Amino acid sequence: MFNHEILDMLRTIHQTNELAFSDSKQTIAMLKDLCMNNQKCNAIVRWLGISLSDFDAFHKMENDFKNNCEFARRSLVNDLIGEGASVDIANDVAECWEILVIVKLASSGNAQAQWNMGNFYIVGAGGVEKNLDMAVYWFEKSARQGYGDAVFNLGQVYLMLDRYDDALCWLEKANKGGHPEAGEYVEMARMLKTRG
């Protein structure tokens, strides 16, 4: 079972810029204090400790997640199992790490990561509660950079919120951009707007 407390801890550290790794020993010490005796948490600390001893390897893993999450996930899981972690713990750590990287990339302006954040909020995944306003926030950031799926999803969320003018605006953009499902949603938005 995925441990949201670990993810919350990692996000808190990231948001306070402690995960900048300017002082890796201090970061690891703080993580250890937060972990107490949590086995999954300690597995993250162990992996971070290994990674922080080699900044190039750490940034390579971060880039791997950005470019190919599945490859990076397998690599991290294998590393952790090699260090003695169970498969379940390794998978949980990989999920935490993947989400943390998405949060970090989204915050720094990566359109695909921002789209991922929108998806977390639209269904209540990735350790966050379902929140359509936050889904709008992240989808719009991504859509304004021209990320096609975000343009379409933003229109969908506006439909859910009964904001038909906004929905039409974004769905028509998605349709012009060639999104395969946008056309039928444009018709739906027009029909709902007429009724409303």
C-alpha positions as CSV (number, residue, x, y, z in Angstrom):
1,M,0.0,0.0,0.0
2,F,1.4,3.4,-1.0
3,N,2.4,5.5,2.0
4,H,1.1,9.1,1.6
5,E,2.9,10.2,4.7
6,I,6.3,9.6,3.0
7,L,5.2,11.5,0.0
8,D,4.0,14.4,2.1
9,M,7.3,14.4,3.9
10,L,9.2,14.5,0.7
11,R,7.0,17.3,-0.7
12,T,7.5,19.4,2.4
13,I,11.2,19.1,2.2
14,H,11.1,19.9,-1.5
15,Q,8.8,22.9,-0.9
16,T,11.1,24.3,1.7
17,N,14.1,24.0,-0.7
18,E,15.8,21.4,1.6
19,L,15.8,19.1,-1.4
20,A,18.2,21.4,-3.3
21,F,21.0,19.2,-2.0
22,S,23.3,22.1,-1.3
23,D,24.2,20.3,1.9
24,S,23.6,16.6,1.3
25,K,24.7,15.5,4.8
26,Q,22.2,18.0,6.5
27,T,19.4,16.8,4.2
28,I,20.0,13.1,5.0
29,A,20.2,13.9,8.7
30,M,16.9,15.7,8.6
31,L,15.3,12.9,6.6
32,K,16.5,10.3,9.1
33,D,15.0,12.4,12.0
34,L,11.7,12.5,10.1
35,C,11.7,8.8,9.3
36,M,12.0,7.5,12.8
37,N,11.6,3.7,12.4
38,N,9.5,3.8,9.2
39,Q,11.0,1.1,6.9
40,K,9.8,2.6,3.7
41,C,11.0,6.0,4.7
42,N,14.4,4.6,5.6
43,A,14.6,2.9,2.2
44,I,14.2,6.4,0.6
45,V,16.8,7.8,2.8
46,R,19.2,5.0,2.0
47,W,18.7,5.5,-1.7
48,L,19.0,9.3,-1.4
49,G,22.2,8.8,0.5
50,I,23.6,6.7,-2.3
51,S,22.5,9.1,-4.9
52,L,23.7,12.2,-3.1
53,S,27.2,10.8,-2.9
54,D,27.2,11.1,-6.7
55,F,25.4,14.2,-8.0
56,D,25.8,13.2,-11.6
57,A,24.0,9.9,-11.0
58,F,21.3,11.7,-9.0
59,H,20.6,14.1,-11.9
60,K,20.7,11.3,-14.4
61,M,18.0,9.5,-12.4
62,E,16.0,12.8,-12.3
63,N,16.4,13.2,-16.1
64,D,15.5,9.5,-16.7
65,F,12.2,10.1,-14.8
66,K,11.6,13.2,-17.0
67,N,12.3,11.4,-20.2
68,N,11.2,7.8,-19.5
69,C,9.5,7.2,-16.2
70,E,9.1,3.4,-16.7
71,F,12.8,2.8,-17.3
72,A,13.8,5.0,-14.3
73,R,11.2,3.2,-12.1
74,R,12.6,-0.2,-13.0
75,S,16.2,1.0,-12.4
76,L,15.3,2.5,-9.0
77,V,13.4,-0.6,-7.9
78,N,16.3,-2.8,-8.9
79,D,18.8,-0.6,-7.0
80,L,16.6,-0.7,-3.9
81,I,16.1,-4.5,-4.1
82,G,19.9,-4.8,-4.5
83,E,20.3,-2.8,-1.3
84,G,18.0,-5.3,0.5
85,A,14.6,-3.6,0.3
86,S,11.5,-5.7,-0.3
87,V,9.7,-5.5,-3.7
88,D,6.8,-3.7,-2.1
89,I,9.0,-1.1,-0.4
90,A,11.0,-0.6,-3.6
91,N,7.8,0.0,-5.6
92,D,6.5,2.5,-3.0
93,V,9.8,4.4,-2.9
94,A,9.8,4.5,-6.7
95,E,6.3,5.9,-6.8
96,C,7.2,8.5,-4.2
97,W,10.3,9.5,-6.1
98,E,8.5,9.7,-9.4
99,I,5.8,11.9,-8.0
100,L,8.4,14.1,-6.3
101,V,10.2,14.6,-9.6
102,I,6.9,15.5,-11.3
103,V,6.2,18.1,-8.6
104,K,9.7,19.5,-9.0
105,L,9.5,19.6,-12.8
106,A,5.9,21.1,-12.8
107,S,7.0,23.8,-10.3
108,S,9.9,24.7,-12.6
109,G,7.7,25.0,-15.7
110,N,7.7,21.6,-17.5
111,A,4.5,21.4,-19.4
112,Q,4.2,17.6,-19.3
113,A,4.7,17.5,-15.6
114,Q,2.1,20.3,-15.1
115,W,-0.3,18.2,-17.1
116,N,0.5,15.2,-14.8
117,M,-0.2,17.4,-11.8
118,G,-3.6,18.3,-13.3
119,N,-4.4,14.6,-13.7
120,F,-3.4,14.0,-10.0
121,Y,-5.9,16.6,-8.9
122,I,-8.7,15.6,-11.3
123,V,-8.9,12.1,-9.8
124,G,-7.3,12.5,-6.4
125,A,-4.0,10.6,-7.0
126,G,-0.4,11.1,-6.3
127,G,-1.0,11.8,-2.6
128,V,-3.4,14.8,-3.2
129,E,-7.1,15.1,-2.7
130,K,-9.4,15.6,-5.7
131,N,-9.6,19.3,-6.4
132,L,-11.0,20.6,-9.7
133,D,-9.8,24.1,-9.1
134,M,-6.2,22.9,-8.7
135,A,-6.7,20.7,-11.8
136,V,-7.6,23.9,-13.7
137,Y,-4.6,25.7,-12.3
138,W,-2.1,23.0,-13.5
139,F,-3.8,22.2,-16.8
140,E,-4.0,25.9,-17.7
141,K,-0.2,26.3,-17.0
142,S,0.5,23.4,-19.3
143,A,-2.1,24.4,-21.9
144,R,-0.7,27.9,-22.2
145,Q,2.6,26.3,-23.2
146,G,0.7,24.5,-26.0
147,Y,0.6,21.0,-24.5
148,G,-2.3,19.5,-26.5
149,D,-3.7,17.0,-23.9
150,A,-3.7,19.8,-21.3
151,V,-5.7,22.1,-23.7
152,F,-8.3,19.3,-24.1
153,N,-8.4,18.3,-20.4
154,L,-8.7,22.0,-19.3
155,G,-11.9,22.2,-21.5
156,Q,-13.2,19.0,-19.9
157,V,-12.7,20.3,-16.4
158,Y,-14.4,23.5,-17.2
159,L,-17.4,21.4,-18.5
160,M,-17.5,19.6,-15.1
161,L,-17.5,23.0,-13.4
162,D,-20.4,24.2,-15.7
163,R,-18.2,27.0,-17.0
164,Y,-19.4,26.5,-20.6
165,D,-17.8,29.6,-22.2
166,D,-14.4,28.7,-20.8
167,A,-14.9,25.0,-21.8
168,L,-15.8,26.0,-25.4
169,C,-12.7,28.3,-25.6
170,W,-10.3,25.5,-24.7
171,L,-12.1,22.7,-26.4
172,E,-12.2,24.6,-29.7
173,K,-8.5,25.2,-29.4
174,A,-8.0,21.5,-28.8
175,N,-10.2,20.7,-31.8
176,K,-8.2,23.1,-34.0
177,G,-5.0,21.5,-32.7
178,G,-6.2,18.1,-33.9
179,H,-7.1,16.4,-30.6
180,P,-9.1,13.3,-31.6
181,E,-11.9,13.6,-29.0
182,A,-12.3,17.4,-28.9
183,G,-14.9,17.7,-31.6
184,E,-17.6,15.8,-29.8
185,Y,-16.8,17.7,-26.6
186,V,-17.2,21.0,-28.5
187,E,-20.7,19.9,-29.5
188,M,-21.5,18.9,-26.0
189,A,-20.3,22.2,-24.6
190,R,-22.4,24.1,-27.2
191,M,-25.5,22.1,-26.3
192,L,-25.0,22.5,-22.6
193,K,-24.4,26.3,-23.0
194,T,-27.6,26.6,-25.0
195,R,-29.6,24.8,-22.3
196,G,-27.9,26.6,-19.4
